[in-house]
Amino acid sequence: MNISIFGLGYVGAVLIGSFARGGHNIIGVDVDAGKVNMVAAGKSPIIEKDIEELISDGVKNGKISGSTDHYNAVMKTDVSMVCVGTPSKPSGELDLSYVLRVCESIANAIKDKNSYHLIVIRSTVIPCTSEEKIIPLIEQISSKKFGQDFGLVMNPEFLREGSAVGDFFSPPLTIIGARYEKDFDIVASLYSHLPSKIIRTSLRAAEMMKYASNAFHALKITFSNEIGAICKQYGIDAGEVMEIFCMDKKLNISPAYLKPGFAFGGSCLPKDLRALVKAAQVRDLEVPLLKAISISNEMQIKNAFNLICEKNVKKIGVLGFAFKGGTDDLRESPIVALIEMLIGRGYELKLFDRHVSIARLVGANRRYIQERIPHISRLMVDSAQELIKDSELIILGNDDEELQSVMNQLDSSQYVIDLRPAGKDKFSTPANYERING
Ligand SMILES: NC(=O)c1ccc[n+]([C@@H]2O[C@H](COP(=O)([O-])OP(=O)(O)OC[C@H]3O[C@@H](n4cnc5c(N)ncnc54)[C@H](O)[C@@H]3O)[C@@H](O)[C@H]2O)c1
């Protein structure tokens, strides 16, 4: 394939060398003539393991050339990859000016092109940038139509400096955000020789994926630093703790607890987190990340409350209110906290939870229910059917075995707010259905 690569920094330099090794014809484009001249001379504009050899081989084999001429680079190629910088503005906002400027130049050339041209965004951009800024800009300047005359794909870059070439040839995943199948197919073919899985998603989800990944990586580093600092204060080998921690591939290093839903609760997480933060504080240690977890968790309850208040209803049914499905444990249930806020605001509530109903009569939690939350116990009804009758809004707190049939009985005026973790089940959602997060 003939590919023009815009931006000869860390990402662009690795791409020109690596795609040339795959047999493609590459034009490396930059506004910095010094970098372009280096590439044209077979030298790498960046210092990175194995890159020098890839670029010098590519130039020797006639697979790589350099240019400062954006127009000609687009005219001579079928695919343009955008790898220019997206630095922070002083406000923290992303500076898109380099990306938009390159896209403007590409659009000026597309205007005069008779063949289909595909633009691949590899720079990190905030969700919706492609759909709301880049595509309209290209359409406006080129007077050409997205999906008909040109394509656009978001293909986030996951390489790490220091092991960038190795990461290119063995990426964790290849993510291609595309609206049109043909655009996806072109980009997927560029990576078909690599061992990683190729995932197709929407443009905006691909943009978001990069941020979710980087935020998580930063979170992991800060988390292990705070755990390490607590270990140090207590004379514990932090390296050993984290090594053992990482051996748990079921709950720790796993998809567990990574599904967006509602606040956590129960008899362990809230109290143990509080105790850990306190243990750090008594040794004069600040652990702002660990401390912020409870604050953020409280915020989830307030967000749910606000979302419910926005609906302008009076009668609410809560289906499932133990801290998670399949249990009768109500201790520190965030759904109970939400129910108490709703009672305080004067809503008419009906509650049903199969497991709590049993516990109310016979279980170990009977005393807890009778003594600690009698005001909640009084609002319980005997079946899910009774709960949905007359409720203008139904909150799905956790799973219930009759959920699908209950959902089928709702009419289109009834709101449903789902607090359960995403991807739980694939029931056909009622008309006014909404998830708390996502
Ligand atoms: N560096 C990394 O490890 C890494 C990893 C993943 C993603 N990313 C993302 O990839 C993008 C590029 O990062 P980088 O580190 O390679 O940037 P960089 O700053 O090293 O390089 C950017 C290059 O773009 C060039 N440029 C600027 N305007 C241009 C224009 N109008 N036309 C042509 N070239 C132009 C600059 O001269 C520079 O050489 C960023 O969005 C970054 O967030 C970087």
The ligand as an SDF file (V2000), in Angstrom:
LIG
                    3D

 44 48  0  0  0  0  0  0  0  0999 V2000
    5.1650    9.1350   22.3000 N   0  0  0  0  0  0  0  0  0  0  0  0
    4.4590    8.0770   22.6460 C   0  0  0  0  0  0  0  0  0  0  0  0
    4.9550    7.1420   23.3100 O   0  0  0  0  0  0  0  0  0  0  0  0
    3.0190    7.9550   22.2220 C   0  0  0  0  0  0  0  0  0  0  0  0
    2.3560    6.7330   22.4120 C   0  0  0  0  0  0  0  0  0  0  0  0
    1.0300    6.6180   22.0160 C   0  0  0  0  0  0  0  0  0  0  0  0
    0.3720    7.7100   21.4730 C   0  0  0  0  0  0  0  0  0  0  0  0
    1.0250    8.9010   21.3250 N   0  0  0  0  0  0  0  0  0  0  0  0
    0.2870   10.0160   20.7250 C   0  0  0  0  0  0  0  0  0  0  0  0
    0.7100   10.1220   19.3680 O   0  0  0  0  0  0  0  0  0  0  0  0
    0.7730   11.5120   18.9650 C   0  0  0  0  0  0  0  0  0  0  0  0
    2.1810   11.8590   18.5100 C   0  0  0  0  0  0  0  0  0  0  0  0
    3.0580   11.7050   19.6060 O   0  0  0  0  0  0  0  0  0  0  0  0
    4.6300   11.8080   19.4200 P   0  0  0  0  0  0  0  0  0  0  0  0
    5.2100   11.5210   20.7550 O   0  0  0  0  0  0  0  0  0  0  0  0
    5.0600   11.0020   18.2510 O   0  0  0  0  0  0  0  0  0  0  0  0
    4.7680   13.3680   19.0720 O   0  0  0  0  0  0  0  0  0  0  0  0
    6.0960   14.1890   18.7520 P   0  0  0  0  0  0  0  0  0  0  0  0
    5.9480   15.5140   19.3890 O   0  0  0  0  0  0  0  0  0  0  0  0
    7.3050   13.3570   19.0610 O   0  0  0  0  0  0  0  0  0  0  0  0
    6.0470   14.3490   17.1840 O   0  0  0  0  0  0  0  0  0  0  0  0
    5.0910   15.0790   16.5100 C   0  0  0  0  0  0  0  0  0  0  0  0
    5.6560   15.4700   15.1560 C   0  0  0  0  0  0  0  0  0  0  0  0
    4.6390   16.0880   14.3960 O   0  0  0  0  0  0  0  0  0  0  0  0
    5.2500   17.1000   13.6230 C   0  0  0  0  0  0  0  0  0  0  0  0
    4.2520   18.0390   13.1290 N   0  0  0  0  0  0  0  0  0  0  0  0
    3.6280   19.0430   13.7850 C   0  0  0  0  0  0  0  0  0  0  0  0
    2.7990   19.6940   12.9580 N   0  0  0  0  0  0  0  0  0  0  0  0
    2.8710   19.0680   11.7770 C   0  0  0  0  0  0  0  0  0  0  0  0
    2.2360   19.2550   10.5250 C   0  0  0  0  0  0  0  0  0  0  0  0
    1.3510   20.2410   10.3280 N   0  0  0  0  0  0  0  0  0  0  0  0
    2.5510   18.4410    9.5100 N   0  0  0  0  0  0  0  0  0  0  0  0
    3.4540   17.4490    9.6760 C   0  0  0  0  0  0  0  0  0  0  0  0
    4.0870   17.2180   10.8310 N   0  0  0  0  0  0  0  0  0  0  0  0
    3.7950   18.0150   11.8690 C   0  0  0  0  0  0  0  0  0  0  0  0
    6.2490   17.7110   14.5720 C   0  0  0  0  0  0  0  0  0  0  0  0
    7.2430   18.4760   13.8670 O   0  0  0  0  0  0  0  0  0  0  0  0
    6.8240   16.4700   15.2300 C   0  0  0  0  0  0  0  0  0  0  0  0
    7.9270   15.9610   14.5190 O   0  0  0  0  0  0  0  0  0  0  0  0
    0.2830   12.3010   20.1920 C   0  0  0  0  0  0  0  0  0  0  0  0
   -1.1010   12.5060   20.0810 O   0  0  0  0  0  0  0  0  0  0  0  0
    0.5720   11.3750   21.3660 C   0  0  0  0  0  0  0  0  0  0  0  0
   -0.2780   11.6280   22.4620 O   0  0  0  0  0  0  0  0  0  0  0  0
    2.3290    9.0310   21.6820 C   0  0  0  0  0  0  0  0  0  0  0  0
  1  2  1  0
  2  3  2  0
  2  4  1  0
  4  5  1  0
  4 44  2  0
  5  6  2  0
  6  7  1  0
  7  8  2  0
  8  9  1  0
  8 44  1  0
  9 10  1  0
  9 42  1  0
 10 11  1  0
 11 12  1  0
 11 40  1  0
 12 13  1  0
 13 14  1  0
 14 15  2  0
 14 16  1  0
 14 17  1  0
 17 18  1  0
 18 19  2  0
 18 20  1  0
 18 21  1  0
 21 22  1  0
 22 23  1  0
 23 24  1  0
 23 38  1  0
 24 25  1  0
 25 26  1  0
 25 36  1  0
 26 27  1  0
 26 35  1  0
 27 28  2  0
 28 29  1  0
 29 30  1  0
 29 35  2  0
 30 31  1  0
 30 32  2  0
 32 33  1  0
 33 34  2  0
 34 35  1  0
 36 37  1  0
 36 38  1  0
 38 39  1  0
 40 41  1  0
 40 42  1  0
 42 43  1  0
M  CHG  2   8   1  16  -1
M  END
$$$$
